[in-house]
Amino acid sequence: MSPPVVRSLREQIREQILEGIVSGRWKPGERIVERRIAAEMEVSQAPVREALRELEALRLIESAPNKGVRVRALTAADVEESYPVRAGLERVAAELAAPRLAEDTGALEHEVAALREADRVMDGEAQVRHTVAFHREIVRAAENSVLLHSWESLGIEVWTTLSIRWLSPEPRRHAEEHAEIVAAFRRRDPLIGELLRDHVLSCAPQVRPETAAP
């Protein structure tokens, strides 16, 4: 059993705001009031402000003088834009990490097992959590701090949440395709970088660019 994931207060607030955007609590153009969120969660405004800044950096919300913070009118194109960049980073990560992961795929296998259970019950939140954890393990195994920082700055968990829960037209099972990646590392596949790149690109939402959030 792995230890439970401990999220910072900022991350918890960010996830609650993201959930509100995905679920439609806040519509495009609607204002998100910092004081109200702080009161609802019984926290100070400082971590709420930090979470909002992070979401603004990811272009999920926007702020303007005297108008406050509002939800952007997101489109599928906004989500899709991150995938080619992420795919390039993960291709490099896979190639750098290949010798280490060929020797020990235990961390990846743990996430695949968790994904199988998430797929079985169609738990979208768990699918996001373990999908992101799987890919993070590969990037970490590259042992390149610049690469890891660049990858994390893309807000992978946020965009994966939107792809799986908002833009995916039908439920999708994730365990087996990730199990195939583990097998490729174990057999020292010389094309592992291309395989992972293609996998990431295949996860981009298959929605017309003009499609906007409901």
Steps between C-alpha positions, in 0.01 A plus 500: 500500500635841407456791743203730434563805286529808720398817318593849609224744591564688176459180300176413681359845425616480139326164459176635648502797264582273207213271598272803502610593147467145366162441665359831378467664840683795344402573142731666244521869580372453854693658785680287759502686832812438706339594833205268440722198428710575809185514713360178352823309566565676831849611399677830461496679166875451443490133382187577296689779328792262430264239350335763280839622375592145404173452311549833327851395391336193346251729317193351669403833652583862427516815706457866413529822705174585677333190356648225716564141395275335242480160331636493147285368218714191444505307175634158411784679323613645834532148639657354187780758487683349796517148357769543228723677755439233760557224242839645409608523863388147576680361197825643635415376851434146377830486314695627801315277746506184288811336657369553855144391426617192313649385831209597724144570386350452846373858536338488156343161568349635823323777306378255234347280772326805645377597153351155450289548811405854396401370155294220656280741692540787250632735768597806297680672787717193565568462128636854490706456817668174397543596133686814604701307762604243238635765266662694785694185597645482150602867505653463846694193388670717237679670792503838329374784718449741208289243318293426810440869570397564138261203504339600830460861386257381231237422765470140383248400767269790418498434126467124552197566719341711229582245230361201691203658674392780269617436145512120472186406307478153658654322800845367420703225666859596571675205667582284199657772288722593795584133557628492140737786580632311803561194281691715251731628773559144625596370156723806439306606193730734302193697389371563854524878456284496188259255660443729798474808280232334288316383811485854641379642170228235484366626834430849363125570489345400170267799483461769233709811586189721512343289774472705819434412861135454587 
